[in-house]
Amino acid sequence: MSKNIVIFSTKGGVGKTFVAVNLAVSLAKEKQRVCLVDLDLPGPSDMAKILGVEPKRSIKDLILVLKDHPQEFKKEEFLINQWGVDFLNSTLKIDDFLNLNPEDIKIVLNFLDNEYDYLVIDTADNFSETLITALNQANLVLLVVTPEIPAIYQAKWALDTLELLKFPLAMVYLILNRAGAAASISWQEIKLNLAVEIIMQIPSEGRAATLAVNRAVPVVIDNPKAKITLAFKKLVKELLTKPELFIKRYELADLFSFKGLEKEKIFWQDKIPPVSLKTPAAEEATDEILLLKKRVHGRLIEELNIKRLDLRTFSDAEKIKNLRDKAEGIVINLLTKEAGIFITSESARKQLTKEILDEALGLGPLEDLLADPTITDIMVNNKDEVYIERFGKIELTGKKFISNEQVRTVIERILAPIGRRIDESMPMVDARLPDGSRVNAIIPPLSLTGPSLTIRKFRKERFKIDELIQLNTLSPAMAEFLKASVIGRKNMVVSGGTGSGKTTVLNILSEFIPDNERIVTIEDAAELKLHQQHWIRLESRPPNIEGKGAITIRDLFRNTLRMRPDRIIIGECRGQETLDMLQAMNTGHDGSLTTIHANSTHDVLVRLDSMILMSGIELPIRAIREMIASAIDLIIHTARLSDGSRKIVQITEVAGMKDEIHIDLRDIFIFKQTGLDQQGKVLGDFQATGYIPSFIEDIRIKGILLPEDIFNPPTS
């Protein structure tokens, strides 16, 4: 593979083509196989004139042969040998330039790669697609500048643009042309203003240069004793004796190669790799990537002094943006310095930079997962195991953290903005992300496998009842009945297992609450999203570092009763607040809503019994059951089925007491499963049982229209 040297400048008239020709000829004089490539496509063929040749073929002709008939390639037909250098001309007419594209240029450069020791590539003075293609194929970039203010400003702009395109400045060096000219700026001042090293100073020797150009002979041939010639000899000696000046180019597949696998999918892990790809070779490639990222990550933390940053910085969008902008250029150069490599794909460079910045300044591998709208849950078991739930199915991703310490850092970044903490004295915590996503974290010594993190993502857009009907979560008749029940101020409990959709259903039910009512919501981690204006959100608070200052759901509930609420919504009843909730429902706070973890509607009653008894108040079972029966009107039971779909599988009325201790539960609507199709999708339909709720007349008296035929069971 050749060493590719790209000569460029964004300012015309600085001697870029002059440098390219004389460098190529100087390398050839040292017995190197050199090809001089003219990629200054839009301009006239200055390079041909300096070499003293008249090309009959152009790069376009070579592209046509390489694409269609590579076996017909004959070097002497397309390349002109002059002064020991093979020369490839740019274009013969403007049409040639207009019909070229970056992929065509890449084909040519890849072909020449195998034929020469060095490619010296001259480019146009603008950031065109051709220049970007050439830079992506480079091992060394030489930026030509003259000692004058406009040229220096142009050079600074060029370097800034390179950084923006994720090119490492570690592979860029300056060539100072016409150095020492009268009234010129000194090289010391130029070095202070430009962030790269000066590798060569070409003396201001106008007579020797002009004579050589006019004779169509390179100055290093025309005048072997000129100071310019000696400067080129010195540069060539450095290039030949210092291989570290040349950054190794890698295609993505070459850098982390292993047989029989889809390399880019494993490298970027942008898709969840199937189990068949989790082979030792895949693991080895992933580990190699992680080691590279870990080295760069460590150096970046040192350079930015991230460990000393106040964690609150990470919740300030403006500060984190400024920090990220500063870090981008550092990462690109660290990649080159740490690994000695240059990834030729611009998109690959951007992605790798993003991943390292995410790990240093964001939530690491979780950033992409949080941005994916198809993912509902993220489960980090430890640094090497990150699972997701997508479309109701749990999958192992290819994502990995650099270390368990990084998992811990991510947890702390989530907790810091909301004033919560996690440490050995308080090794588990519930919290939320700024977008409302619910977070649970647990660390050693409680978690034996390392820090563990679970994120229930919050849907940015609220579900509407029509969407749930389209998703077959419930039927139109069920939706109509629930709407009437909410408006009619019936007390409801939404039950179900973990991830069955309880909070989604609670959000949907709250949508039907009239706008003129005062609503108070109470949650451990705020995730309800109501559209009403008259809405007060309350959130519990854990104890401080001294174990004091905790505000529980029960404390908030008692305070809520003094806030003149029309509706009370508790995100989840799971403790002593249950008794308070039932008492409130029985004393005028009708229309209240809550959720509870349970496996069935009957299990809801058992759970309520248990939570009331655990509150420390000694009540007979009969009294508890009577309280439940008079407080709760409806239980809406949700479930996640075997195919991952979520449905309301029961709407049940709490219809009073059967006898002294048994509550009468009457199903109004059910989901009846009939089987599975060939893809494993659950088959079945929603059915009314034929039971008409006892409060139907109360709903109608309030002027709420509800057709009675929605309760008719299906006819066989």
C-alpha positions in Angstrom: 0.0 0.0 0.0 1.4 3.4 -1.0 1.9 6.4 1.3 -0.5 9.1 0.1 0.5 12.7 0.5 -2.2 15.3 -0.1 -1.0 18.8 -0.9 -3.7 21.4 -0.4 -4.5 25.0 0.4 -7.8 27.0 0.4 -6.0 30.0 -1.0 -4.9 30.3 -4.6 -1.4 31.5 -5.6 0.5 30.0 -2.6 2.5 27.6 -4.8 0.6 24.4 -4.0 1.1 22.8 -7.4 4.8 23.9 -7.5 5.3 22.1 -4.1 3.5 18.9 -5.3 5.6 18.6 -8.5 8.9 19.2 -6.9 8.2 16.9 -3.9 7.2 14.1 -6.3 10.3 14.5 -8.4 12.5 14.7 -5.2 11.1 11.4 -4.0 11.7 9.8 -7.4 15.3 10.9 -7.3 15.6 8.7 -4.1 14.6 5.6 -6.0 11.0 5.7 -4.9 8.1 4.7 -7.2 6.0 7.9 -7.3 2.8 8.8 -9.0 1.8 12.4 -9.2 -2.0 12.8 -9.3 -3.6 16.1 -10.4 -6.9 16.4 -8.7 -7.2 20.2 -9.2 -10.1 19.3 -11.4 -11.9 22.5 -12.2 -8.7 24.5 -13.1 -6.4 24.5 -16.1 -3.7 21.8 -16.1 -0.9 23.9 -14.4 0.8 20.7 -13.3 1.3 19.5 -16.9 2.8 22.8 -17.9 5.3 22.7 -14.9 6.3 19.2 -15.9 6.5 20.1 -19.6 4.1 17.5 -20.9 1.0 17.5 -23.1 -1.4 14.8 -21.9 -3.8 13.1 -24.3 -5.8 11.1 -21.7 -7.3 12.2 -18.4 -8.5 10.7 -15.1 -11.9 10.2 -16.6 -10.5 7.9 -19.2 -8.7 5.8 -16.6 -12.0 5.6 -14.5 -13.9 4.2 -17.5 -11.3 1.5 -18.1 -11.0 0.6 -14.4 -14.8 0.4 -14.0 -15.6 -1.5 -17.2 -12.4 -3.2 -18.5 -9.7 -3.2 -15.8 -7.8 -6.0 -17.7 -7.2 -3.6 -20.6 -5.3 -1.1 -18.4 -1.9 -0.2 -19.8 0.1 2.3 -17.7 1.8 4.0 -20.6 -1.6 4.9 -22.2 -2.9 6.8 -19.1 0.2 7.9 -17.2 3.0 10.0 -18.5 6.5 9.3 -17.2 8.4 12.5 -16.8 11.5 13.2 -14.6 11.1 9.7 -13.0 7.5 10.3 -12.0 4.3 8.8 -13.4 1.8 11.6 -13.9 -2.0 11.3 -14.0 -3.6 14.3 -15.6 -6.8 15.8 -14.2 -9.2 16.8 -17.0 -8.9 17.8 -20.7 -12.2 19.6 -20.9 -14.8 20.9 -18.4 -17.2 18.0 -19.2 -14.7 15.6 -17.7 -14.9 17.4 -14.4 -18.7 17.6 -14.3 -19.1 13.9 -14.8 -16.8 12.8 -12.0 -18.0 11.8 -8.6 -16.2 10.9 -5.3 -16.6 7.2 -5.7 -14.9 7.3 -9.1 -11.9 9.2 -7.6 -11.7 6.6 -4.8 -11.6 3.8 -7.4 -8.5 5.4 -9.1 -6.7 6.1 -5.8 -7.3 2.6 -4.5 -6.0 1.2 -7.8 -2.8 3.3 -7.7 -2.3 2.4 -4.0 -1.0 -1.0 -5.0 1.3 0.2 -7.8 3.5 2.8 -6.1 5.5 3.7 -3.0 4.1 7.2 -2.9 1.1 9.0 -4.3 1.5 12.8 -4.3 -1.9 14.3 -4.8 -2.5 17.9 -5.8 -6.0 19.3 -5.0 -8.2 22.3 -5.7 -8.3 25.3 -3.4 -11.8 24.6 -2.0 -13.5 22.0 0.2 -15.1 20.0 -2.6 -16.2 16.4 -2.6 -13.0 15.6 -4.5 -10.8 17.1 -1.8 -12.7 15.2 0.9 -12.2 12.0 -1.0 -8.5 12.6 -1.3 -8.1 13.5 2.4 -9.9 10.3 3.3 -7.3 8.4 1.4 -4.4 10.3 2.9 -1.6 9.2 5.2 -0.1 12.7 5.4 -1.6 16.1 4.6 0.6 19.1 3.7 -1.1 22.5 4.0 0.7 25.1 1.9 0.7 28.7 3.3 2.6 31.8 2.5 3.8 34.3 5.2 1.0 36.9 4.7 -2.1 37.7 6.7 -4.8 36.5 4.1 -3.0 33.2 3.6 -2.7 32.6 7.4 -6.4 33.4 7.9 -7.3 31.0 5.1 -5.1 28.3 6.6 -6.8 28.7 10.0 -10.2 28.4 8.4 -9.0 25.3 6.6 -7.8 23.7 9.8 -11.1 24.5 11.6 -13.0 22.9 8.7 -10.8 19.8 8.9 -11.6 19.4 12.6 -15.3 19.9 11.8 -15.1 17.0 9.3 -13.4 14.9 12.0 -9.9 14.8 10.4 -7.1 14.6 13.0 -4.8 17.6 12.9 -2.1 15.2 14.0 -1.8 14.1 10.3 -1.5 17.7 9.0 1.7 19.7 8.7 2.4 23.1 7.3 4.7 23.9 4.3 5.7 27.6 4.6 6.4 28.8 1.0 8.4 32.0 0.3 9.7 32.0 3.8 11.9 34.9 4.7 10.6 37.2 2.0 10.8 40.9 2.7 8.0 42.3 4.9 6.7 38.8 5.5 5.4 37.4 8.8 7.9 35.3 10.7 7.5 31.6 11.0 7.4 32.0 14.8 4.2 34.1 14.5 2.7 31.7 12.1 3.3 28.8 14.5 1.6 30.7 17.3 -1.5 31.3 15.1 -1.9 27.8 13.5 -2.3 24.7 15.6 0.0 22.4 13.5 3.7 22.0 13.1 5.7 23.5 10.2 7.4 20.6 8.5 9.2 22.6 5.8 10.2 26.2 5.0 10.8 26.9 1.3 13.1 29.9 1.0 12.0 32.9 -1.0 14.1 32.4 -4.1 11.9 33.9 -6.8 14.5 33.9 -9.7 15.2 30.2 -9.4 11.6 29.2 -9.2 10.4 31.5 -12.0 13.2 30.3 -14.4 12.3 26.6 -13.7 8.6 27.2 -14.3 9.3 29.1 -17.5 11.5 26.3 -18.8 8.9 23.7 -17.8 11.4 21.9 -15.6 11.0 21.2 -11.9 13.3 23.5 -9.9 14.9 20.5 -8.2 16.1 19.3 -11.6 16.7 22.7 -13.2 18.8 24.1 -10.3 20.2 21.4 -8.0 22.1 23.9 -5.9 19.2 26.3 -5.3 18.1 26.8 -1.7 14.6 25.6 -2.7 16.1 22.3 -3.9 18.0 21.8 -0.7 14.8 22.4 1.3 13.0 19.7 -0.7 16.0 17.3 -0.1 15.6 17.9 3.6 11.9 17.3 3.5 12.3 14.0 1.5 14.9 12.8 4.0 12.5 13.3 6.9 9.7 11.5 5.0 12.0 8.5 4.2 13.5 8.3 7.7 10.5 9.1 9.9 7.7 6.6 9.1 5.7 7.9 12.1 4.9 11.0 10.0 2.5 8.8 8.0 -0.7 7.9 9.7 -2.0 4.4 8.9 -5.2 4.4 6.8 -7.8 1.8 7.6 -11.1 1.0 6.1 -13.5 0.0 8.8 -13.4 -3.6 7.8 -9.6 -3.7 7.9 -9.3 -2.1 11.3 -11.5 -4.7 13.1 -11.6 -7.6 10.7 -12.8 -11.1 11.4 -14.2 -13.7 9.1 -17.8 -14.5 8.2 -19.4 -11.6 10.1 -21.1 -8.3 9.2 -18.3 -6.1 10.3 -20.0 -2.7 10.4 -23.0 -4.0 12.3 -20.7 -5.4 15.0 -18.5 -2.3 15.1 -21.2 0.3 15.4 -23.7 -2.0 17.0 -26.4 0.2 15.4 -28.6 -2.9 15.1 -29.0 -5.7 17.6 -26.8 -8.5 16.4 -28.6 -11.9 16.3 -27.4 -14.6 18.6 -25.6 -16.3 15.7 -23.2 -13.4 15.5 -22.1 -13.7 19.2 -19.1 -15.8 18.3 -15.6 -15.6 19.8 -14.4 -13.6 16.7 -17.2 -11.1 17.2 -16.4 -10.8 20.9 -12.7 -10.3 20.1 -13.4 -7.5 17.6 -15.7 -5.8 20.1 -13.1 -6.1 22.8 -10.5 -4.5 20.5 -12.8 -1.6 19.9 -13.5 -1.2 23.6 -9.8 -1.2 24.4 -9.2 1.6 21.8 -12.2 3.6 23.2 -11.0 3.0 26.7 -7.5 4.5 26.0 -8.9 7.5 24.2 -11.6 7.9 26.9 -9.0 7.9 29.7 -6.8 10.5 27.9 -9.8 12.8 27.2 -10.9 12.7 30.8 -7.4 13.8 31.8 -7.2 16.6 29.2 -10.6 18.0 30.1 -10.2 17.3 33.8 -13.7 15.8 33.7 -13.4 14.1 37.1 -13.3 17.6 38.8 -16.3 18.9 37.0 -19.4 19.6 39.1 -21.9 16.9 38.2 -24.5 19.7 37.9 -22.6 20.8 34.7 -24.1 17.7 33.0 -27.6 19.0 33.5 -26.8 22.4 31.9 -27.4 22.1 28.1 -25.3 25.1 27.2 -22.3 24.1 29.3 -22.4 20.5 28.1 -22.6 21.7 24.4 -19.6 23.9 24.8 -17.7 21.1 26.6 -18.6 18.7 23.8 -17.5 21.1 21.0 -14.1 21.5 22.7 -13.8 17.8 23.2 -14.5 16.8 19.6 -11.2 18.0 18.2 -9.3 16.5 21.1 -10.9 13.0 20.5 -10.0 13.0 16.8 -6.4 13.7 17.5 -6.3 11.3 20.4 -7.5 8.5 18.1 -4.6 9.2 15.8 -2.1 9.5 18.6 -3.3 6.6 20.7 -3.9 4.1 17.9 -1.7 5.6 15.2 -4.6 5.2 12.8 -6.8 7.2 10.5 -10.3 5.8 9.6 -10.9 6.7 6.0 -14.7 6.9 6.3 -16.0 10.3 7.4 -19.2 8.7 8.8 -17.2 6.2 10.7 -15.0 8.9 12.2 -18.0 10.9 13.3 -19.7 7.8 14.8 -16.6 6.7 16.8 -16.1 10.3 18.0 -19.7 10.5 19.1 -19.5 7.2 21.0 -16.4 8.4 22.9 -18.0 11.7 23.7 -21.1 10.0 24.8 -19.1 7.9 27.2 -17.1 10.9 28.5 -19.8 13.5 28.7 -23.1 11.7 28.3 -24.8 8.4 29.1 -22.4 6.3 27.1 -23.8 3.4 25.1 -27.3 4.4 26.4 -27.5 7.5 24.3 -28.4 5.7 21.0 -30.8 3.4 22.9 -32.6 6.4 24.5 -32.9 8.0 21.1 -34.4 5.0 19.5 -38.2 5.4 19.6 -38.9 1.7 19.1 -37.2 0.8 22.4 -39.4 0.9 25.6 -37.0 -0.4 28.2 -33.2 -0.5 28.7 -31.7 -2.9 31.2 -28.1 -2.7 32.1 -27.1 -5.9 34.1 -23.4 -4.9 34.2 -20.8 -3.3 32.0 -20.9 -6.2 29.4 -24.7 -6.9 29.3 -27.2 -4.3 28.1 -30.6 -5.6 27.2 -33.6 -3.8 25.6 -37.2 -4.3 25.2 -38.5 -3.6 21.7 -42.0 -4.4 20.5 -42.6 -6.3 23.7 -39.6 -8.6 23.3 -36.4 -8.6 25.3 -33.2 -8.7 23.3 -29.5 -8.6 24.2 -27.7 -5.7 22.5 -24.1 -5.5 21.3 -23.6 -2.4 23.5 -20.9 -2.5 26.2 -19.6 0.0 28.8 -15.9 0.6 29.1 -16.0 -0.5 32.8 -18.3 -0.9 35.8 -16.9 2.5 37.0 -18.4 4.0 33.8 -21.8 2.5 34.6 -21.6 4.0 38.1 -20.6 7.4 36.6 -23.7 7.3 34.3 -25.9 6.5 37.3 -24.5 9.5 39.2 -25.0 11.8 36.2 -28.7 10.8 36.1 -29.2 11.4 39.8 -27.2 14.6 40.4 -29.6 17.1 38.6 -32.5 15.9 40.7 -30.7 15.9 44.0 -30.6 12.2 44.6 -27.5 10.1 45.4 -26.3 6.5 45.4 -23.5 5.1 47.5 -22.7 2.2 49.8 -25.0 3.6 52.5 -27.8 4.0 50.1 -27.1 1.5 47.3 -30.4 1.6 45.4 -32.5 4.5 44.2 -35.4 5.5 41.9 -35.2 8.5 39.8 -36.1 9.9 36.4 -34.4 11.4 33.3 -35.3 15.0 32.2 -37.7 13.5 29.6 -39.6 11.7 32.3 -38.2 8.2 31.7 -38.2 6.2 35.0 -34.9 5.0 36.3 -33.9 2.4 38.9 -30.3 1.9 39.9 -28.7 -0.6 42.3 -25.0 -1.0 43.1 -22.7 -3.3 45.1 -22.9 -4.6 47.7 -26.5 -5.3 46.9 -25.9 -6.1 43.3 -23.3 -8.8 43.0 -22.7 -8.5 39.3 -21.8 -4.8 39.3 -23.8 -1.6 39.1 -27.2 -2.3 37.5 -29.5 0.2 35.8 -33.1 -0.1 34.5 -34.7 2.6 32.4 -38.4 2.6 31.5 -38.5 5.1 28.7 -41.1 7.8 28.7 -43.0 8.2 25.5 -42.6 11.8 24.4 -45.9 11.9 22.6 -48.9 10.9 24.7 -50.9 7.9 23.5 -54.5 8.8 22.5 -57.4 6.4 23.1 -57.8 6.0 19.3 -54.1 4.9 19.0 -54.7 2.2 21.7 -57.7 1.0 19.8 -55.6 0.8 16.6 -53.0 -1.1 18.5 -55.7 -3.5 19.6 -55.1 -2.7 23.3 -58.9 -2.4 23.8 -62.1 -2.2 21.8 -64.1 0.9 20.9 -66.9 -0.2 23.2 -64.4 -0.5 26.1 -63.0 2.9 25.4 -66.5 4.4 25.3 -67.3 2.8 28.7 -64.1 3.9 30.4 -64.6 7.5 29.1 -68.1 7.6 30.6 -66.9 6.1 33.9 -64.1 8.8 34.3 -66.5 11.6 33.5 -69.0 10.0 35.9 -66.4 10.2 38.7 -66.0 6.5 39.3 -63.0 5.4 41.4 -60.7 3.2 39.4 -57.7 1.0 40.0 -55.5 0.0 37.1 -53.8 -3.3 37.8 -51.3 -5.5 36.0 -47.7 -6.9 36.0 -44.5 -5.1 35.4 -44.4 -3.5 31.9 -48.0 -4.4 31.2 -49.0 -0.8 30.4 -50.6 0.4 33.7 -49.1 3.9 33.5 -50.1 4.3 29.8 -53.7 3.4 30.7 -53.7 5.7 33.7 -52.5 8.6 31.4 -55.3 7.7 28.9 -58.0 7.7 31.7 -56.8 11.1 32.9 -57.4 12.5 29.4 -61.1 12.2 30.0 -61.1 14.4 33.2 -62.9 17.7 32.5 -60.6 20.7 32.1 -62.5 22.6 34.9 -61.4 20.2 37.6 -58.5 20.6 39.9 -56.2 17.5 39.7 -53.4 16.5 42.0 -51.0 13.7 41.1 -48.7 12.0 43.5 -45.8 9.8 42.3 -42.5 8.4 43.5 -40.8 9.3 40.1 -43.0 11.7 38.1 -44.0 10.2 34.8 -47.7 11.0 34.4 -48.4 13.5 31.6 -51.7 15.3 31.7 -53.0 17.8 29.3 -55.2 19.7 31.7 -54.0 23.2 32.9 -55.2 22.9 36.5 -52.8 20.2 37.4 -50.5 20.0 40.5 -47.7 17.5 40.4 -46.2 16.1 43.6 -43.2 13.8 43.9 -41.9 12.0 47.0 -38.4 12.6 48.3 -35.9 10.1 49.7 -33.9 10.8 52.9 -30.8 12.9 52.7 -27.3 11.6 53.5 -28.1 11.7 57.2 -31.2 9.6 56.7 -33.5 12.5 57.4 -35.9 14.6 55.4 -37.8 11.9 53.6 -41.3 12.8 52.3 -43.3 9.7 51.5 -46.3 9.1 49.2 -48.4 8.9 52.4 -47.1 12.3 53.6 -48.0 13.9 50.2 -51.4 12.2 50.2 -52.4 13.6 53.5 -51.2 17.1 52.4 -53.2 16.7 49.2 -56.5 16.4 51.1 -55.9 20.0 52.3 -55.4 21.2 48.8 -59.0 21.1 47.7 -58.5 18.5 44.9 -61.4 17.4 42.6 -59.3 14.4 41.5 -56.5 12.6 43.2 -54.2 10.4 41.0 -51.6 8.2 42.7 -49.0 6.9 40.3 -48.8 3.6 42.3 -50.2 2.4 45.6 -47.7 0.1 47.2 -47.6 0.9 50.9 -49.3 2.6 53.8 -50.9 5.2 51.6 -53.4 2.6 50.4 -55.5 2.9 53.5 -55.5 6.7 53.2 -56.5 6.4 49.5 -59.5 4.1 50.3 -60.7 6.4 53.1 -60.5 9.4 50.8 -62.5 7.6 48.1 -65.1 6.8 50.8 -65.3 10.4 52.0 -66.2 12.5 49.0 -63.0 12.3 46.8 -64.6 10.3 44.1 -63.2 10.0 40.6 -59.8 9.1 42.0 -57.3 6.9 40.0 -54.3 4.7 40.9 -52.4 1.7 39.8 -51.3 -1.4 41.6 -49.1 -4.4 40.8 -51.3 -7.6 40.6 -51.7 -10.7 38.4 -55.5 -10.6 38.2 -58.5 -8.6 39.4 -58.9 -11.1 42.3 -55.3 -10.6 43.2 -55.9 -6.8 43.5 -58.1 -7.5 46.5 -55.5 -9.7 48.1 -52.8 -7.0 47.5 -55.0 -4.3 49.0 -55.6 -6.5 52.1 -51.9 -7.0 52.6 -50.9 -3.4 52.2 -53.6 -2.2 54.7 -52.5 -4.8 57.2 -48.9 -3.9 56.8 -49.7 -0.3 57.5 -49.8 -1.3 61.2 -53.5 -0.5 61.7 -55.3 -3.5 63.1 -58.6 -3.9 61.3 -60.7 -7.0 60.9 -60.8 -8.5 57.4 -64.5 -7.8 57.2 -63.9 -4.1 57.8 -61.1 -4.0 55.2 -63.2 -5.7 52.6 -66.2 -3.5 53.2 -64.0 -0.4 52.8 -62.6 -1.7 49.5 -66.0 -2.6 48.2 -67.5 0.8 48.9 -64.4 2.7 47.8 -63.5 1.2 44.4 -65.9 1.1 41.5 -63.8 -0.5 38.7 -60.6 -2.5 38.3 -59.0 -2.3 34.9 -56.5 -5.2 34.4 -53.7 -5.0 31.9 -51.4 -7.7 30.7 -48.4 -8.2 28.5 -49.1 -11.3 26.4 -46.7 -13.9 25.0 -46.2 -12.0 21.7 -45.2 -8.9 23.6 -48.5 -7.1 22.9 -50.2 -5.2 25.8 -53.9 -5.4 26.3 -56.6 -4.5 28.7 -57.8 -8.1 29.4 -60.5 -7.3 32.0 -62.7 -4.4 33.1 -64.4 -5.5 36.3 -66.9 -3.9 38.6 -66.4 -4.1 42.3 -70.1 -4.8 42.9 -70.3 -4.8 46.7 -70.1 -7.7 49.2 -71.2 -11.2 48.4 -71.3 -12.1 52.1 -69.5 -11.0 55.2 -65.9 -11.3 53.8 -66.2 -11.9 50.1 -66.3 -9.1 47.6 -68.4 -9.5 44.5 -66.4 -9.0 41.3 -68.2 -8.8 38.0 -66.4 -8.8 34.7 -67.9 -6.2 32.2 -65.4 -6.7 29.4 -62.8 -9.4 28.8 -60.2 -10.3 26.2 -60.7 -13.9 25.1 -57.6 -15.5 23.6 -58.3 -18.2 21.0 -54.7 -19.2 20.1 -51.6 -18.2 18.2 -50.9 -17.7 14.5 -47.8 -19.1 12.7 -45.7 -16.0 13.7 -46.6 -16.5 17.4 -49.0 -13.5 17.4 -51.8 -13.8 19.9 -55.3 -14.4 18.4 -58.5 -13.4 20.2 -61.1 -10.7 20.6 -62.6 -8.3 23.1 -66.0 -9.3 24.4 -68.7 -7.8 26.6 -69.9 -10.4 29.2 -73.5 -9.2 29.2 -73.2 -7.8 32.7 -74.5 -4.2 33.0 -72.7 -2.2 35.7 -74.8 -1.3 38.8 -73.8 2.4 38.4 -75.1 2.7 34.8 -78.1 4.6 35.9 -76.0 7.0 37.9 -73.9 7.8 34.8 -77.1 8.4 32.7 -78.6 10.7 35.4 -75.4 12.9 35.1 -76.2 13.3 31.4 -73.5 11.0 30.1 -74.7 9.2 27.0 -73.8 5.5 26.9 -75.6 3.1 24.7 -76.7 0.0 26.5 -76.0 -2.3 23.6 -72.2 -2.0 24.2 -72.7 -4.5 27.0 -74.3 -7.1 24.7 -72.3 -10.3 24.6 -71.3 -11.7 21.2 -73.9 -13.9 19.5 -72.8 -17.4 18.7 
